[in-house]
Amino acid sequence: MADYEMFELGDIVLQSQQTIRNARLAYKTYGTLSPAKDNAIVYPTWYSGQHYENEWLIGEGMALDPRKYFIIVPNMFGNGLSSSPSNTPAPIDRGRFPNVTAYDNVRQQYRLVHEKFGIDSLELVTGWSMGALQTYHWGALYPDMVKRILPFQGSAKCSRHNFVFLEGVKASLQADAAYNNGWYEAPPTKGLRAMARVYAGWGFSQAFYRQRLDITAMGYASLEDFLVGFWEGIFLPRDANNLLLMLWTWQNGDISNNEIFKGDFVKALGAIKAKAIVMPASTDLYFPPEDNAFEVAHMPNAELRTIETVWGHFAGGPGTSPADIATLDSALRELLAS
């Protein structure tokens, strides 16, 4: 039995001017929507993640408490549950699936929130990594609807350095001959394993590896055990075309790249009315605090609050660093109480 629901979107035209016919948005809700519909939170998924992989921040006694809030976790296009290369019929299956932007994702998430649930006001939007990218989009596109945002370990626009990192990830996967330009009959496992090894050098910081936290904190027997068990374990079960679609979404993330802001990034940041706490990690190798500092300087109601940590991008991520998750949970609680 699936633990999620499906919102039928019909035919949707993307920013690329291509159409996903009979598009579907998978989602899961936690808690109960109040009669006044004034307790809703949107919590988008991250690169490759599905709704259940967002649950480390949801629970009784936590800031995202389903006894108090109605929490909606929409699955990104390309994550294998919402419309994706792996689950869409020809002619736009697999290597033919159209490129999807974060803007495309959030526009359809808005339809879910507004059309399905009749919600006109959100108490909070929050998300990690690509979930943070979607959070910024919510704030910029729906400034009168979103009261608060807390994007963590992410950015409102993919930086040039971040773009280059992702080029290496992409190239390592596509170099596997079995990939066959997206028309593989069996998973390109050699490419997926290579992708995992490239990613491993970026997800955690130099200090994390220096302190051998892969062994002492995460319980792996050796560095090789960590590279196989953790990193290859993340990517091998996932579909290569899905990963590449979401990677394109990430590389082309930009809250100003739409008909509203026409590429004016500062104008897009200035449109975010929501009270915001922006939380980078001090040692994040691809979302450095400097990028968020620029964003916060151009947002009218935002605070930069850097998590001092050696856990890199995975600080506050899915269950890896309890101390950093506690810091994040505390900030969410503070923001929701404000």
KABEL-V936234 format. One line per field, one symbol per residue. ss: DSSP state (~ for helix, > for strand, _ for the rest). psi: psi as a letter, one per 20 degrees, with the letter a starting at -180 (. if undefined). burial: + if it has 9 or more other ideal C-beta (glycine too) atoms within 8 Angstrom, else -. A space follows every 50 residues. Layout:
# KABEL-V936234
ss = ???
psi = ???
burial = ???
This chain:
# KABEL-V936234
ss = ____>>>>>>>>>_____>>>>>>>>>>>>_________>>>________ ~~~~~~~>_____>_____>>>>>___________________~~~____ _~~~~~~~~~~~~~~~_____>_>>>>>_~~~~~~~~~~~~____>_>>> >>____>__~~~~~~~~~~~~~~~__~~~~~~______~~~~~~~~~~~~ ~~~__~~~~~__~~~~______~~~~~~~~~~~~~____~~~~~~~~~~~ ~__>__________~~~~~~____>>>>>_>_______~~~~~~~~~___ _>>>__>____~~~_______~~~~~~~~~~~~~~~~_
psi = pqkrrpooibppprhikrpoqlqqoqrqqpappqhilkkqppnrraoiqr ghjiiijprpirgmoihhqoppoppqpijigrprhijprqjkrdiipqqp rhggghhhhgggggggikpipphqpqqpdhhgghgggghhhmhihohqqn pplaripprgggggghhggghhgiiphiglkilqhqpmhghhggghhghh ihhrrghghhjkhhghhijqhrghhghgggghhghhiqpghgghghgggg hjpoiimrigiljnghgghiiohqppopnrphjpiimqhhghggghhjpi lqppnpooqjjbhjpiamjhnhghhhgghghgggghi.
burial = ---+--+-+-++-+---+-+--+++++++++-+---+-++++++++-+++ +-++--+++--+++++--++++++++++++++++++-+---+++-+++++ ++++++++++++++--+-+-+++++++++++++++++++++++--+-+++ +++++++++--++-++-+++-+++-+-++--+-+--+++-++++++++++ -++++--++---+++--+-+--+-++++++++++++-+++++++++++++ ++++++++--+---+-+++++++++++++++++++++++-+++-++--+- -+-+-++-++++++++++--+--++-++++++++++--
